[in-house]
Amino acid sequence: MISRALARGLKYMLMPNIDSSSTPLMLRVNKDWPLQCLPMMALHPCSVNENMESELAHVRAELEKGIYCAVGETGIDLYWDKTHLEAQKQSFRQHILWALEFDLPLVIHARESFSEIFEIMDEFEDSPLRGVFHCFSGNIEQGLKCLSYPGFYLGIGGVITYKKSGLSEVLAHLTTNRIILETDAPYLSPVPYRGKRNEPSFLIYILDQIASTLGVSAEEVAELTTFNAINLFKLKV
């Protein structure tokens, strides 16, 4: 899978952490592909439960190693379960503080939770916080609010290839240069692979759709989004 991505011209694959159970495998992939597969560190909001304190301690200990390119992914997810909303808010705030402390970008997971996310983000509006709203699929108003935070980008994934998603229309209205490409592999496969296992090599279909949406060449989108990713994550080219 990684070889297919490299063969299609991808140079970096950034891996979000989920919880302490996902860390060892993620680091093994990074060890095997140290220049291509870069790890992030966080507790995913869907993994926030009764073990949150010990999980957050794991995240803190890992961040102190200084080997991660971002704090992610973190945020709030109210799609599956609203039971742990307050705990998710607490976790999200802590991850923001760590992103500032370790001078790392923040990768935000926002699913049916933009208002809750914005409420917390506004608490840090005067900080140098930077990052990306991962797999953005919101409306125009939400997109404008995301971009009101100066250091933040919109992560555009396979959803933009879904005709009924409306994301192309939203992106065209925003006409923003602050976008980066992502796949959310193994989820959200772009057309023509929708419903199948996603992988980084499918990024080209997202690239082509964005180019069509914005009325520019694929090369222009590739150049822009690569520059943005290198700048945001401080990738060593």
N, C-alpha and C positions, 0 to 999 in steps of 0.2 A: 504494500500500500504506500509506504513512504517512497519507495523507488519510483512508483508511478507518478507521484506528486513531483518529485525532482525532475523526472523526464519531461514533465509539462511546464517546467520553468519555475516552479515554486522554490524558494530558497529557505524560507523559515516556516515552521509550524509551531504555533504557541499553544501549550497544553494547559488548560485550566484544571486546578485541583478540585476535588469534590469533598473529601473528608480524609481522615487518617488512613482509611482502608485503601484509598486510591493512590496515596503518595508513593509507596514502594515501587509499584509498576511504572508510574510516571517517571520516577527518577531512573529506573532501569532503561527506559526508552531514551531518556536524555543521555545516559552513559553510553549507549550504543550509537546515538546520533547527536553528539554534543554541539555541533555547529548548526544543525538543522532543526532539532526538536527542543524547544526551550520551555522550561516549566514555570508555572505560576503557583501561588500558594494562597489558599483561603478555605473557608468552610462554606460550601454551597448552601443557599437558604433552604433547599429541600432536605438537607441533612441536619437542620437545626431541630434538636429534640431535647430530651432529658439529659443527654450527654454533652450538652453544648459547652459547658465550662472546660471539660477535659479536652474537647475537640479544639476549642480556642487556644488552649495551652499548647497543643500540638502545632497549631498554625504559628503561634508566637515563636516557639523554639525553632521551627523551620526557617522563618523569616530572618532570624538572627544569624543564620548560616551565610546569608548574602549571596545566594546562588539563583535567586528567582527574578524574573523579568517583570513581574506585576503582582499585585494583590488581586486574586480572582479565582473562581468567580464568586462574587458575593452579591448581596442585594436582598430583594423580597419577592417571594412567589406566593400568590394567593389563589392560584388556579386549582391546586390539588387540596389544600388544607389551610384554613385560617386559624387553626387552633393555636399555633405558635407565633402569631403575628407579633406580639410584644417581644418575644425572644428574638425573632428575626430582626426587628428594629434595633435591639440591643447589639446583636451580632454585626449588623451593617455599620452602625456607628463605630464599633471597635475597629472594623476593617478600614474605615476611613481614617481613623487616627493612626493606624499602622502605615497606611499608604503615605501619609504626611511624614511620619517619623522616619520611615525608611526611604523616602523620596522615590516611590514607585507609583506607576499608573494604577488606577482602579478599574477593574473590569466588572461592570454592573449588570446583574441579571434582574430584569424588571418584567414580571409577568402578572398582568392584571393588578398592578401595584404602583403605577406611575405617581399617583397623588401622594402615596406614603413615601415613595423614594424622594420626590421633590421636597416634601416637608423636611426631611432629614438633610438633604443636600443644601437646602437654603441656610441651614445652620452654619455651613462652612463656606458661604459665598465669598468671604474675604480672604480665604486661604489659597495657597498655590496648588490646590488639588487638581489633578488631571486624570484623564482616563477615557473610557469608551462605554457607551450604552450598547451592550452586547446584543446581537441579533435584534436590532431595533425593528419593531413592527407597529409602532404607534401611529397616531393621526398627525395632521399638520400642527395643531396646537401643541401637542406633546413634543413633536420634533423641534419646534421653535424653543420650547422650554429647555430641552436637553442642550441645545446649542447656545442658550443664554449663559451657560457655564463655560467660560472662555477656554479652559483647557480640555474640553471634552469633544469627542468624536462620535459619530453614529456608525456602528458596526452593521454592515449590510450583508445578509446571507441569502439562503435559498428562497426565502419567502417572497423576495422580489420577483421571482419567476412564476409565482402563482397568480393567475389572472384575476381571481376574486379577492386577492389580498388587499388591493388598492395601494400597495406600497410604492409602486412605480409613480402613481399620481402624486403621492405625498412627497416623494423625493424630488420629482420634477418641480413641485411648487417651492420646495425649500431651496433648490438650486445651490446646494452647499458644496464647498470644497473640503469640508471636514467629515470625510467618510473613510472608512477602511473596509477591506474585504474580509469575510470570514465564512466558515462553513457550518459550524456547530456540529461537525461530524462526531458521532455517527447519525445525528438527527437532521431533520429539515433538508433532505436532499433536494437539489434544484431539479426542475424540469430539464431533461427528459427522464430523470431517475427518481422522481417523486415517489415516495412510498418504499424505496429501497434503502439499503444501508449507505449512508453518506460517507464521503472520504475527501481529503484535501484536494485531490486532482480534479474534483468537480468544480473547483473555484472558477474555472474558465467560463462556465455557463452563467455564473453570477456576474462576472466581469462583462460578458457580452450584453446581458440584460441591462446593466447599469449604463453602458455605453449607448445602447439604443434609447433608453429613457432620457438621458441627458443630451442626446443628439451629438455625441462626440465619438472619436475613435476609441477602440478598445485599448490601443497603445497609450492614449492620453489618460484613460482611467487607471491603467496599470501603473503608469508613472506617478500619478497623483497619490493613489492609495499606498503604493510602496513607500513613497516619500513620507506620507503621514505615519505609517506604521513604524518606519525607522526612527522618526522623530519622537513619536509617543513612547515607544518601548526602549528607546536608546539602543537599538540594535547595532552591533559592531560589524559593519559591512566590510 
